[in-house]
């Protein structure tokens, strides 16, 4: 089921979302200051590409004061918008029974798109 869900996700928008995160990561990595946020964009590009069969977990290696500071900068510079887009898409897809699995994936992506530092996705 995860393979089929990921293939449908990929065809109907997952690929373009991953490309968007990837391009954003490249732009952020062009500067030394934007490097940490660019790496988070690359992480999210991989997650958005195939979200079925993965879950969000806290990663203690990125936790702490610096991670929280980076999350605050991320939220202020567009993380809230990204999370809002996942929330709206999740809501719209959840209006139908057929779209419910894909809406659930968008709801899962809210947590990591809002505060990516200190979070990672692992296979179930």
HURAQUI-V251067 format. One record per run of one state. SS is the DSSP state (h for helix, s for strand, l for the rest). FROM is the first residue (numbers start at 1). TO is the last residue. If there is no record, write none. Layout:
# HURAQUI-V251067
ss->SS from->FROM to->TO
ss->SS from->FROM to->TO
This chain:
# HURAQUI-V251067
ss->l from->1 to->1
ss->h from->2 to->29
ss->l from->30 to->34
ss->h from->35 to->49
ss->l from->50 to->53
ss->s from->54 to->58
ss->l from->59 to->59
ss->h from->60 to->62
ss->l from->63 to->64
ss->h from->65 to->93
ss->l from->94 to->99
ss->h from->100 to->114
ss->l from->115 to->118
ss->s from->119 to->123
ss->l from->124 to->124
